[in-house]
């Protein structure tokens, strides 16, 4: 379950969805996150039902087969290669010649954990996620 959580947590869903959408990225990510939540609402009762009918191992095998039957064709249909002129910030780091040809980028100050921990941006995001997880785990 830990591998599944790491692969399909909110951060992973953002990372997976973001490269596919340029114009309506926010809508796409919100739909993906809602779909993941709806999947949790559907899968838990389905597992309980299947465990009651079959056994635990058979129920998990059925759900895994169902997941593969849905996810693999969907991924094959939706995944795409980048266009020639499309690139990420990582591409520029990996290809210094392309980075020199592009517009000059202002250098960011060095990353320091103490500065990040003191920033209001980090604190507001961390506190809201901590409260949400506290409610989720505590209930």
N, CA, C and O atoms as a GROMACS GRO file, in nm:
protein
  556
    1UNK      N    1   0.081  -0.120   0.000
    1UNK     CA    2   0.000   0.000   0.000
    1UNK      C    3   0.086   0.126   0.000
    1UNK      O    4   0.046   0.229  -0.054
    2UNK      N    5   0.203   0.118   0.061
    2UNK     CA    6   0.288   0.238   0.064
    2UNK      C    7   0.334   0.275  -0.076
    2UNK      O    8   0.344   0.393  -0.108
    3UNK      N    9   0.364   0.176  -0.160
    3UNK     CA   10   0.404   0.207  -0.297
    3UNK      C   11   0.286   0.270  -0.373
    3UNK      O   12   0.305   0.364  -0.451
    4UNK      N   13   0.167   0.218  -0.351
    4UNK     CA   14   0.049   0.275  -0.415
    4UNK      C   15   0.024   0.418  -0.371
    4UNK      O   16  -0.011   0.504  -0.452
    5UNK      N   17   0.042   0.444  -0.241
    5UNK     CA   18   0.022   0.579  -0.190
    5UNK      C   19   0.126   0.673  -0.250
    5UNK      O   20   0.093   0.785  -0.290
    6UNK      N   21   0.250   0.629  -0.254
    6UNK     CA   22   0.356   0.714  -0.310
    6UNK      C   23   0.333   0.742  -0.458
    6UNK      O   24   0.362   0.851  -0.506
    7UNK      N   25   0.280   0.643  -0.530
    7UNK     CA   26   0.260   0.659  -0.674
    7UNK      C   27   0.133   0.738  -0.707
    7UNK      O   28   0.124   0.796  -0.815
    8UNK      N   29   0.036   0.740  -0.618
    8UNK     CA   30  -0.090   0.805  -0.649
    8UNK      C   31  -0.132   0.909  -0.546
    8UNK      O   32  -0.250   0.939  -0.534
    9UNK      N   33  -0.037   0.964  -0.472
    9UNK     CA   34  -0.070   1.071  -0.378
    9UNK      C   35  -0.097   1.200  -0.456
    9UNK      O   36  -0.081   1.203  -0.578
   10UNK      N   37  -0.137   1.302  -0.387
   10UNK     CA   38  -0.166   1.428  -0.454
   10UNK      C   39  -0.048   1.483  -0.531
   10UNK      O   40  -0.064   1.533  -0.643
   11UNK      N   41   0.071   1.475  -0.472
   11UNK     CA   42   0.191   1.524  -0.542
   11UNK      C   43   0.218   1.444  -0.668
   11UNK      O   44   0.251   1.500  -0.772
   12UNK      N   45   0.205   1.313  -0.659
   12UNK     CA   46   0.230   1.228  -0.777
   12UNK      C   47   0.128   1.256  -0.887
   12UNK      O   48   0.164   1.261  -1.004
   13UNK      N   49   0.004   1.275  -0.849
   13UNK     CA   50  -0.099   1.304  -0.949
   13UNK      C   51  -0.069   1.437  -1.018
   13UNK      O   52  -0.085   1.449  -1.140
   14UNK      N   53  -0.026   1.538  -0.941
   14UNK     CA   54   0.013   1.666  -1.002
   14UNK      C   55   0.127   1.648  -1.101
   14UNK      O   56   0.123   1.702  -1.211
   15UNK      N   57   0.228   1.572  -1.062
   15UNK     CA   58   0.345   1.552  -1.149
   15UNK      C   59   0.307   1.474  -1.274
   15UNK      O   60   0.360   1.501  -1.382
   16UNK      N   61   0.217   1.379  -1.261
   16UNK     CA   62   0.176   1.297  -1.376
   16UNK      C   63   0.089   1.378  -1.472
   16UNK      O   64   0.107   1.368  -1.593
   17UNK      N   65  -0.003   1.456  -1.420
   17UNK     CA   66  -0.101   1.527  -1.503
   17UNK      C   67  -0.045   1.654  -1.567
   17UNK      O   68  -0.076   1.684  -1.682
   18UNK      N   69   0.036   1.729  -1.494
   18UNK     CA   70   0.080   1.862  -1.539
   18UNK      C   71   0.143   1.864  -1.678
   18UNK      O   72   0.110   1.954  -1.755
   19UNK      N   73   0.231   1.771  -1.716
   19UNK     CA   74   0.292   1.782  -1.849
   19UNK      C   75   0.194   1.763  -1.965
   19UNK      O   76   0.226   1.802  -2.078
   20UNK      N   77   0.080   1.705  -1.941
   20UNK     CA   78  -0.013   1.678  -2.051
   20UNK      C   79  -0.096   1.798  -2.090
   20UNK      O   80  -0.147   1.804  -2.202
   21UNK      N   81  -0.110   1.894  -2.000
   21UNK     CA   82  -0.202   2.004  -2.023
   21UNK      C   83  -0.129   2.137  -2.015
   21UNK      O   84  -0.052   2.161  -1.922
   22UNK      N   85  -0.153   2.223  -2.111
   22UNK     CA   86  -0.091   2.355  -2.111
   22UNK      C   87  -0.190   2.462  -2.069
   22UNK      O   88  -0.159   2.544  -1.982
   23UNK      N   89  -0.308   2.465  -2.129
   23UNK     CA   90  -0.401   2.575  -2.107
   23UNK      C   91  -0.491   2.555  -1.986
   23UNK      O   92  -0.509   2.648  -1.907
   24UNK      N   93  -0.547   2.438  -1.970
   24UNK     CA   94  -0.643   2.415  -1.861
   24UNK      C   95  -0.586   2.317  -1.760
   24UNK      O   96  -0.653   2.222  -1.719
   25UNK      N   97  -0.461   2.340  -1.720
   25UNK     CA   98  -0.390   2.251  -1.630
   25UNK      C   99  -0.459   2.242  -1.493
   25UNK      O  100  -0.471   2.133  -1.437
   26UNK      N  101  -0.505   2.354  -1.440
   26UNK     CA  102  -0.572   2.354  -1.310
   26UNK      C  103  -0.696   2.268  -1.311
   26UNK      O  104  -0.720   2.192  -1.217
   27UNK      N  105  -0.777   2.279  -1.416
   27UNK     CA  106  -0.897   2.197  -1.428
   27UNK      C  107  -0.861   2.049  -1.438
   27UNK      O  108  -0.924   1.965  -1.374
   28UNK      N  109  -0.760   2.018  -1.518
   28UNK     CA  110  -0.719   1.878  -1.534
   28UNK      C  111  -0.672   1.819  -1.403
   28UNK      O  112  -0.707   1.705  -1.369
   29UNK      N  113  -0.592   1.894  -1.328
   29UNK     CA  114  -0.542   1.842  -1.201
   29UNK      C  115  -0.656   1.826  -1.101
   29UNK      O  116  -0.660   1.728  -1.027
   30UNK      N  117  -0.749   1.922  -1.097
   30UNK     CA  118  -0.860   1.909  -1.002
   30UNK      C  119  -0.949   1.789  -1.038
   30UNK      O  120  -0.996   1.719  -0.948
   31UNK      N  121  -0.971   1.766  -1.167
   31UNK     CA  122  -1.049   1.648  -1.205
   31UNK      C  123  -0.976   1.519  -1.169
   31UNK      O  124  -1.039   1.423  -1.124
   32UNK      N  125  -0.844   1.516  -1.188
   32UNK     CA  126  -0.767   1.397  -1.153
   32UNK      C  127  -0.771   1.372  -1.003
   32UNK      O  128  -0.786   1.257  -0.960
   33UNK      N  129  -0.758   1.477  -0.923
   33UNK     CA  130  -0.764   1.459  -0.778
   33UNK      C  131  -0.902   1.415  -0.733
   33UNK      O  132  -0.913   1.332  -0.643
   34UNK      N  133  -1.007   1.470  -0.793
   34UNK     CA  134  -1.142   1.426  -0.759
   34UNK      C  135  -1.166   1.282  -0.804
   34UNK      O  136  -1.234   1.206  -0.736
   35UNK      N  137  -1.109   1.246  -0.919
   35UNK     CA  138  -1.121   1.108  -0.965
   35UNK      C  139  -1.052   1.012  -0.872
   35UNK      O  140  -1.102   0.902  -0.848
   36UNK      N  141  -0.938   1.051  -0.819
   36UNK     CA  142  -0.867   0.966  -0.724
   36UNK      C  143  -0.949   0.949  -0.596
   36UNK      O  144  -0.956   0.839  -0.541
   37UNK      N  145  -1.011   1.057  -0.550
   37UNK     CA  146  -1.096   1.047  -0.430
   37UNK      C  147  -1.218   0.960  -0.456
   37UNK      O  148  -1.254   0.878  -0.373
   38UNK      N  149  -1.280   0.978  -0.572
   38UNK     CA  150  -1.396   0.896  -0.607
   38UNK      C  151  -1.357   0.750  -0.619
   38UNK      O  152  -1.433   0.661  -0.580
   39UNK      N  153  -1.236   0.725  -0.672
   39UNK     CA  154  -1.187   0.587  -0.680
   39UNK      C  155  -1.176   0.524  -0.543
   39UNK      O  156  -1.207   0.406  -0.525
   40UNK      N  157  -1.130   0.602  -0.445
   40UNK     CA  158  -1.121   0.550  -0.308
   40UNK      C  159  -1.257   0.519  -0.251
   40UNK      O  160  -1.273   0.423  -0.175
   41UNK      N  161  -1.356   0.599  -0.285
   41UNK     CA  162  -1.492   0.576  -0.236
   41UNK      C  163  -1.552   0.450  -0.300
   41UNK      O  164  -1.630   0.380  -0.237
   42UNK      N  165  -1.516   0.422  -0.424
   42UNK     CA  166  -1.570   0.306  -0.495
   42UNK      C  167  -1.493   0.179  -0.461
   42UNK      O  168  -1.554   0.074  -0.442
   43UNK      N  169  -1.361   0.187  -0.454
   43UNK     CA  170  -1.277   0.068  -0.438
   43UNK      C  171  -1.295   0.005  -0.300
   43UNK      O  172  -1.301  -0.118  -0.290
   44UNK      N  173  -1.303   0.085  -0.194
   44UNK     CA  174  -1.315   0.027  -0.059
   44UNK      C  175  -1.440  -0.061  -0.045
   44UNK      O  176  -1.428  -0.174   0.000
   45UNK      N  177  -1.560  -0.013  -0.083
   45UNK     CA  178  -1.677  -0.102  -0.074
   45UNK      C  179  -1.667  -0.222  -0.169
   45UNK      O  180  -1.713  -0.332  -0.136
   46UNK      N  181  -1.607  -0.202  -0.286
   46UNK     CA  182  -1.589  -0.314  -0.378
   46UNK      C  183  -1.499  -0.421  -0.316
   46UNK      O  184  -1.528  -0.540  -0.327
   47UNK      N  185  -1.391  -0.378  -0.252
   47UNK     CA  186  -1.304  -0.475  -0.186
   47UNK      C  187  -1.375  -0.548  -0.073
   47UNK      O  188  -1.360  -0.670  -0.060
   48UNK      N  189  -1.452  -0.477   0.007
   48UNK     CA  190  -1.526  -0.541   0.115
   48UNK      C  191  -1.622  -0.646   0.058
   48UNK      O  192  -1.633  -0.756   0.111
   49UNK      N  193  -1.692  -0.609  -0.049
   49UNK     CA  194  -1.784  -0.703  -0.114
   49UNK      C  195  -1.711  -0.826  -0.166
   49UNK      O  196  -1.754  -0.939  -0.143
   50UNK      N  197  -1.600  -0.803  -0.237
   50UNK     CA  198  -1.525  -0.915  -0.294
   50UNK      C  199  -1.461  -1.003  -0.188
   50UNK      O  200  -1.454  -1.124  -0.204
   51UNK      N  201  -1.414  -0.944  -0.080
   51UNK     CA  202  -1.357  -1.024   0.029
   51UNK      C  203  -1.464  -1.112   0.091
   51UNK      O  204  -1.437  -1.227   0.128
   52UNK      N  205  -1.586  -1.059   0.103
   52UNK     CA  206  -1.696  -1.140   0.156
   52UNK      C  207  -1.733  -1.255   0.063
   52UNK      O  208  -1.765  -1.364   0.111
   53UNK      N  209  -1.730  -1.233  -0.067
   53UNK     CA  210  -1.764  -1.336  -0.166
   53UNK      C  211  -1.650  -1.435  -0.190
   53UNK      O  212  -1.672  -1.556  -0.198
   54UNK      N  213  -1.529  -1.381  -0.200
   54UNK     CA  214  -1.411  -1.463  -0.228
   54UNK      C  215  -1.327  -1.466  -0.101
   54UNK      O  216  -1.382  -1.469   0.009
   55UNK      N  217  -1.199  -1.465  -0.114
   55UNK     CA  218  -1.112  -1.445   0.002
   55UNK      C  219  -1.028  -1.320  -0.023
   55UNK      O  220  -1.039  -1.256  -0.128
   56UNK      N  221  -0.944  -1.285   0.074
   56UNK     CA  222  -0.869  -1.160   0.066
   56UNK      C  223  -0.776  -1.158  -0.055
   56UNK      O  224  -0.774  -1.060  -0.130
   57UNK      N  225  -0.700  -1.264  -0.074
   57UNK     CA  226  -0.604  -1.268  -0.186
   57UNK      C  227  -0.674  -1.262  -0.320
   57UNK      O  228  -0.630  -1.191  -0.411
   58UNK      N  229  -0.783  -1.335  -0.335
   58UNK     CA  230  -0.857  -1.335  -0.462
   58UNK      C  231  -0.920  -1.198  -0.488
   58UNK      O  232  -0.924  -1.152  -0.602
   59UNK      N  233  -0.968  -1.134  -0.382
   59UNK     CA  234  -1.028  -1.001  -0.399
   59UNK      C  235  -0.924  -0.900  -0.446
   59UNK      O  236  -0.950  -0.820  -0.536
   60UNK      N  237  -0.805  -0.904  -0.385
   60UNK     CA  238  -0.700  -0.812  -0.428
   60UNK      C  239  -0.655  -0.842  -0.570
   60UNK      O  240  -0.625  -0.749  -0.645
   61UNK      N  241  -0.651  -0.968  -0.607
   61UNK     CA  242  -0.615  -1.003  -0.744
   61UNK      C  243  -0.718  -0.951  -0.844
   61UNK      O  244  -0.683  -0.901  -0.950
   62UNK      N  245  -0.846  -0.963  -0.809
   62UNK     CA  246  -0.952  -0.913  -0.896
   62UNK      C  247  -0.943  -0.761  -0.914
   62UNK      O  248  -0.955  -0.710  -1.025
   63UNK      N  249  -0.921  -0.690  -0.804
   63UNK     CA  250  -0.912  -0.545  -0.812
   63UNK      C  251  -0.787  -0.503  -0.889
   63UNK      O  252  -0.791  -0.406  -0.965
   64UNK      N  253  -0.676  -0.575  -0.870
   64UNK     CA  254  -0.553  -0.543  -0.945
   64UNK      C  255  -0.575  -0.566  -1.095
   64UNK      O  256  -0.531  -0.486  -1.177
   65UNK      N  257  -0.642  -0.675  -1.131
   65UNK     CA  258  -0.670  -0.702  -1.272
   65UNK      C  259  -0.763  -0.595  -1.330
   65UNK      O  260  -0.744  -0.551  -1.443
   66UNK      N  261  -0.862  -0.554  -1.253
   66UNK     CA  262  -0.953  -0.447  -1.297
   66UNK      C  263  -0.876  -0.317  -1.318
   66UNK      O  264  -0.898  -0.246  -1.416
   67UNK      N  265  -0.786  -0.286  -1.224
   67UNK     CA  266  -0.707  -0.165  -1.237
   67UNK      C  267  -0.621  -0.168  -1.364
   67UNK      O  268  -0.616  -0.069  -1.437
   68UNK      N  269  -0.555  -0.280  -1.389
   68UNK     CA  270  -0.471  -0.291  -1.508
   68UNK      C  271  -0.554  -0.283  -1.636
   68UNK      O  272  -0.511  -0.224  -1.735
   69UNK      N  273  -0.674  -0.342  -1.632
   69UNK     CA  274  -0.761  -0.338  -1.750
   69UNK      C  275  -0.809  -0.197  -1.781
   69UNK      O  276  -0.841  -0.166  -1.896
   70UNK      N  277  -0.815  -0.112  -1.681
   70UNK     CA  278  -0.859   0.026  -1.702
   70UNK      C  279  -0.740   0.119  -1.727
   70UNK      O  280  -0.744   0.200  -1.819
   71UNK      N  281  -0.636   0.108  -1.645
   71UNK     CA  282  -0.526   0.204  -1.650
   71UNK      C  283  -0.438   0.186  -1.773
   71UNK      O  284  -0.402   0.286  -1.836
   72UNK      N  285  -0.405   0.064  -1.810
   72UNK     CA  286  -0.314   0.045  -1.924
   72UNK      C  287  -0.372   0.097  -2.055
   72UNK      O  288  -0.303   0.169  -2.127
   73UNK      N  289  -0.496   0.063  -2.090
   73UNK     CA  290  -0.551   0.123  -2.213
   73UNK      C  291  -0.566   0.274  -2.205
   73UNK      O  292  -0.544   0.345  -2.303
   74UNK      N  293  -0.605   0.325  -2.088
   74UNK     CA  294  -0.618   0.470  -2.073
   74UNK      C  295  -0.483   0.539  -2.089
   74UNK      O  296  -0.473   0.642  -2.156
   75UNK      N  297  -0.379   0.483  -2.030
   75UNK     CA  298  -0.245   0.541  -2.044
   75UNK      C  299  -0.197   0.534  -2.188
   75UNK      O  300  -0.138   0.630  -2.238
   76UNK      N  301  -0.222   0.422  -2.255
   76UNK     CA  302  -0.180   0.409  -2.395
   76UNK      C  303  -0.253   0.510  -2.484
   76UNK      O  304  -0.197   0.559  -2.582
   77UNK      N  305  -0.376   0.541  -2.450
   77UNK     CA  306  -0.456   0.635  -2.529
   77UNK      C  307  -0.416   0.780  -2.502
   77UNK      O  308  -0.416   0.862  -2.593
   78UNK      N  309  -0.382   0.811  -2.376
   78UNK     CA  310  -0.364   0.950  -2.336
   78UNK      C  311  -0.219   0.997  -2.342
   78UNK      O  312  -0.193   1.111  -2.379
   79UNK      N  313  -0.124   0.912  -2.308
   79UNK     CA  314   0.016   0.956  -2.302
   79UNK      C  315   0.064   1.002  -2.438
   79UNK      O  316   0.027   0.944  -2.541
   80UNK      N  317   0.144   1.105  -2.439
   80UNK     CA  318   0.194   1.158  -2.564
   80UNK      C  319   0.340   1.199  -2.546
   80UNK      O  320   0.387   1.220  -2.435
   81UNK      N  321   0.410   1.209  -2.659
   81UNK     CA  322   0.546   1.260  -2.658
   81UNK      C  323   0.541   1.412  -2.664
   81UNK      O  324   0.444   1.469  -2.711
   82UNK      N  325   0.646   1.475  -2.615
   82UNK     CA  326   0.653   1.621  -2.621
   82UNK      C  327   0.671   1.666  -2.766
   82UNK      O  328   0.730   1.596  -2.848
   83UNK      N  329   0.619   1.785  -2.794
   83UNK     CA  330   0.643   1.848  -2.923
   83UNK      C  331   0.789   1.892  -2.930
   83UNK      O  332   0.855   1.903  -2.827
   84UNK      N  333   0.838   1.917  -3.050
   84UNK     CA  334   0.978   1.956  -3.066
   84UNK      C  335   1.013   2.084  -2.989
   84UNK      O  336   1.122   2.093  -2.933
   85UNK      N  337   0.922   2.181  -2.985
   85UNK     CA  338   0.952   2.308  -2.919
   85UNK      C  339   0.910   2.309  -2.772
   85UNK      O  340   0.927   2.411  -2.705
   86UNK      N  341   0.857   2.199  -2.721
   86UNK     CA  342   0.810   2.192  -2.583
   86UNK      C  343   0.923   2.140  -2.494
   86UNK      O  344   0.984   2.038  -2.525
   87UNK      N  345   0.950   2.210  -2.385
   87UNK     CA  346   1.053   2.163  -2.294
   87UNK      C  347   1.022   2.206  -2.152
   87UNK      O  348   0.949   2.302  -2.128
   88UNK      N  349   1.078   2.132  -2.060
   88UNK     CA  350   1.064   2.162  -1.918
   88UNK      C  351   1.190   2.231  -1.870
   88UNK      O  352   1.290   2.237  -1.942
   89UNK      N  353   1.187   2.282  -1.748
   89UNK     CA  354   1.307   2.343  -1.690
   89UNK      C  355   1.419   2.240  -1.679
   89UNK      O  356   1.536   2.276  -1.693
   90UNK      N  357   1.385   2.115  -1.653
   90UNK     CA  358   1.486   2.010  -1.642
   90UNK      C  359   1.557   1.991  -1.775
   90UNK      O  360   1.677   1.963  -1.778
   91UNK      N  361   1.485   2.006  -1.887
   91UNK     CA  362   1.546   1.992  -2.018
   91UNK      C  363   1.659   2.092  -2.036
   91UNK      O  364   1.763   2.060  -2.094
   92UNK      N  365   1.639   2.213  -1.987
   92UNK     CA  366   1.742   2.316  -2.003
   92UNK      C  367   1.863   2.286  -1.917
   92UNK      O  368   1.975   2.319  -1.955
   93UNK      N  369   1.842   2.225  -1.802
   93UNK     CA  370   1.956   2.187  -1.718
   93UNK      C  371   2.035   2.075  -1.784
   93UNK      O  372   2.158   2.074  -1.779
   94UNK      N  373   1.964   1.981  -1.846
   94UNK     CA  374   2.031   1.867  -1.909
   94UNK      C  375   2.094   1.903  -2.042
   94UNK      O  376   2.185   1.833  -2.087
   95UNK      N  377   2.049   2.007  -2.107
   95UNK     CA  378   2.101   2.046  -2.237
   95UNK      C  379   2.149   2.190  -2.231
   95UNK      O  380   2.073   2.282  -2.262
   96UNK      N  381   2.277   2.213  -2.190
   96UNK     CA  382   2.326   2.350  -2.171
   96UNK      C  383   2.326   2.432  -2.299
   96UNK      O  384   2.311   2.554  -2.292
   97UNK      N  385   2.342   2.369  -2.415
   97UNK     CA  386   2.342   2.445  -2.541
   97UNK      C  387   2.205   2.508  -2.566
   97UNK      O  388   2.196   2.622  -2.610
   98UNK      N  389   2.099   2.433  -2.537
   98UNK     CA  390   1.964   2.488  -2.553
   98UNK      C  391   1.939   2.598  -2.452
   98UNK      O  392   1.872   2.697  -2.482
   99UNK      N  393   1.992   2.582  -2.331
   99UNK     CA  394   1.973   2.684  -2.227
   99UNK      C  395   2.040   2.814  -2.266
   99UNK      O  396   1.987   2.921  -2.238
  100UNK      N  397   2.158   2.807  -2.332
  100UNK     CA  398   2.227   2.928  -2.374
  100UNK      C  399   2.150   2.998  -2.485
  100UNK      O  400   2.150   3.120  -2.493
  101UNK      N  401   2.086   2.920  -2.572
  101UNK     CA  402   2.012   2.978  -2.684
  101UNK      C  403   1.883   3.046  -2.638
  101UNK      O  404   1.833   3.137  -2.704
  102UNK      N  405   1.829   3.001  -2.524
  102UNK     CA  406   1.704   3.060  -2.476
  102UNK      C  407   1.733   3.192  -2.405
  102UNK      O  408   1.848   3.231  -2.387
  103UNK      N  409   1.627   3.258  -2.365
  103UNK     CA  410   1.641   3.387  -2.297
  103UNK      C  411   1.716   3.369  -2.166
  103UNK      O  412   1.704   3.265  -2.101
  104UNK      N  413   1.793   3.469  -2.125
  104UNK     CA  414   1.867   3.456  -1.999
  104UNK      C  415   1.772   3.446  -1.881
  104UNK      O  416   1.669   3.513  -1.876
  105UNK      N  417   1.808   3.363  -1.787
  105UNK     CA  418   1.725   3.339  -1.670
  105UNK      C  419   1.796   3.398  -1.549
  105UNK      O  420   1.917   3.380  -1.532
  106UNK      N  421   1.722   3.468  -1.465
  106UNK     CA  422   1.781   3.525  -1.344
  106UNK      C  423   1.820   3.412  -1.249
  106UNK      O  424   1.744   3.316  -1.231
  107UNK      N  425   1.936   3.424  -1.190
  107UNK     CA  426   1.981   3.323  -1.096
  107UNK      C  427   1.905   3.334  -0.966
  107UNK      O  428   1.887   3.443  -0.912
  108UNK      N  429   1.859   3.221  -0.917
  108UNK     CA  430   1.786   3.218  -0.792
  108UNK      C  431   1.886   3.215  -0.676
  108UNK      O  432   1.997   3.164  -0.692
  109UNK      N  433   1.848   3.270  -0.561
  109UNK     CA  434   1.938   3.260  -0.447
  109UNK      C  435   1.957   3.114  -0.408
  109UNK      O  436   1.871   3.031  -0.438
  110UNK      N  437   2.067   3.081  -0.342
  110UNK     CA  438   2.090   2.941  -0.304
  110UNK      C  439   1.980   2.891  -0.212
  110UNK      O  440   1.925   2.966  -0.131
  111UNK      N  441   1.949   2.764  -0.225
  111UNK     CA  442   1.843   2.702  -0.146
  111UNK      C  443   1.896   2.670  -0.009
  111UNK      O  444   1.998   2.603   0.005
  112UNK      N  445   1.827   2.717   0.092
  112UNK     CA  446   1.866   2.690   0.230
  112UNK      C  447   1.743   2.642   0.307
  112UNK      O  448   1.640   2.709   0.304
  113UNK      N  449   1.754   2.527   0.375
  113UNK     CA  450   1.638   2.476   0.450
  113UNK      C  451   1.584   2.575   0.552
  113UNK      O  452   1.462   2.585   0.570
  114UNK      N  453   1.670   2.647   0.620
  114UNK     CA  454   1.623   2.741   0.722
  114UNK      C  455   1.538   2.853   0.660
  114UNK      O  456   1.438   2.895   0.718
  115UNK      N  457   1.579   2.900   0.542
  115UNK     CA  458   1.501   3.004   0.475
  115UNK      C  459   1.366   2.951   0.430
  115UNK      O  460   1.265   3.021   0.439
  116UNK      N  461   1.364   2.828   0.382
  116UNK     CA  462   1.237   2.768   0.338
  116UNK      C  463   1.144   2.749   0.457
  116UNK      O  464   1.025   2.781   0.448
  117UNK      N  465   1.196   2.698   0.568
  117UNK     CA  466   1.112   2.673   0.686
  117UNK      C  467   1.054   2.803   0.743
  117UNK      O  468   0.946   2.801   0.802
  118UNK      N  469   1.123   2.914   0.726
  118UNK     CA  470   1.074   3.042   0.777
  118UNK      C  471   0.980   3.112   0.680
  118UNK      O  472   0.912   3.207   0.720
  119UNK      N  473   0.972   3.069   0.555
  119UNK     CA  474   0.891   3.141   0.457
  119UNK      C  475   0.742   3.119   0.483
  119UNK      O  476   0.699   3.010   0.521
  120UNK      N  477   0.665   3.224   0.462
  120UNK     CA  478   0.521   3.214   0.484
  120UNK      C  479   0.454   3.124   0.380
  120UNK      O  480   0.353   3.060   0.410
  121UNK      N  481   0.510   3.117   0.260
  121UNK     CA  482   0.454   3.028   0.158
  121UNK      C  483   0.462   2.882   0.204
  121UNK      O  484   0.363   2.809   0.198
  122UNK      N  485   0.578   2.841   0.250
  122UNK     CA  486   0.597   2.703   0.296
  122UNK      C  487   0.509   2.675   0.418
  122UNK      O  488   0.446   2.569   0.426
  123UNK      N  489   0.505   2.768   0.512
  123UNK     CA  490   0.426   2.746   0.633
  123UNK      C  491   0.277   2.736   0.603
  123UNK      O  492   0.208   2.652   0.661
  124UNK      N  493   0.226   2.818   0.513
  124UNK     CA  494   0.082   2.812   0.483
  124UNK      C  495   0.046   2.681   0.415
  124UNK      O  496  -0.058   2.622   0.446
  125UNK      N  497   0.130   2.634   0.324
  125UNK     CA  498   0.102   2.506   0.258
  125UNK      C  499   0.117   2.391   0.357
  125UNK      O  500   0.033   2.302   0.360
  126UNK      N  501   0.223   2.392   0.436
  126UNK     CA  502   0.248   2.284   0.531
  126UNK      C  503   0.140   2.275   0.637
  126UNK      O  504   0.093   2.165   0.670
  127UNK      N  505   0.100   2.387   0.691
  127UNK     CA  506  -0.002   2.386   0.796
  127UNK      C  507  -0.135   2.336   0.742
  127UNK      O  508  -0.203   2.256   0.807
  128UNK      N  509  -0.173   2.382   0.624
  128UNK     CA  510  -0.302   2.336   0.569
  128UNK      C  511  -0.300   2.187   0.539
  128UNK      O  512  -0.397   2.117   0.567
  129UNK      N  513  -0.190   2.136   0.484
  129UNK     CA  514  -0.182   1.992   0.460
  129UNK      C  515  -0.177   1.914   0.592
  129UNK      O  516  -0.238   1.808   0.603
  130UNK      N  517  -0.106   1.966   0.690
  130UNK     CA  518  -0.098   1.898   0.819
  130UNK      C  519  -0.236   1.889   0.884
  130UNK      O  520  -0.272   1.786   0.940
  131UNK      N  521  -0.314   1.998   0.876
  131UNK     CA  522  -0.449   1.995   0.933
  131UNK      C  523  -0.539   1.897   0.858
  131UNK      O  524  -0.615   1.822   0.919
  132UNK      N  525  -0.528   1.897   0.725
  132UNK     CA  526  -0.608   1.802   0.646
  132UNK      C  527  -0.574   1.658   0.676
  132UNK      O  528  -0.664   1.575   0.689
  133UNK      N  529  -0.445   1.628   0.687
  133UNK     CA  530  -0.404   1.490   0.719
  133UNK      C  531  -0.442   1.454   0.861
  133UNK      O  532  -0.476   1.338   0.888
  134UNK      N  533  -0.437   1.550   0.954
  134UNK     CA  534  -0.476   1.523   1.092
  134UNK      C  535  -0.624   1.482   1.097
  134UNK      O  536  -0.660   1.387   1.167
  135UNK      N  537  -0.708   1.552   1.023
  135UNK     CA  538  -0.850   1.519   1.019
  135UNK      C  539  -0.871   1.383   0.954
  135UNK      O  540  -0.951   1.302   1.002
  136UNK      N  541  -0.800   1.358   0.845
  136UNK     CA  542  -0.816   1.232   0.773
  136UNK      C  543  -0.770   1.114   0.858
  136UNK      O  544  -0.841   1.014   0.868
  137UNK      N  545  -0.653   1.124   0.917
  137UNK     CA  546  -0.598   1.013   0.994
  137UNK      C  547  -0.668   0.999   1.128
  137UNK      O  548  -0.686   0.888   1.177
  138UNK      N  549  -0.709   1.111   1.186
  138UNK     CA  550  -0.772   1.107   1.318
  138UNK      C  551  -0.915   1.055   1.317
  138UNK      O  552  -0.967   1.016   1.421
  139UNK      N  553  -0.980   1.055   1.201
  139UNK     CA  554  -1.120   1.012   1.199
  139UNK      C  555  -1.136   0.866   1.170
  139UNK      O  556  -1.248   0.816   1.166
   0.00000   0.00000   0.00000
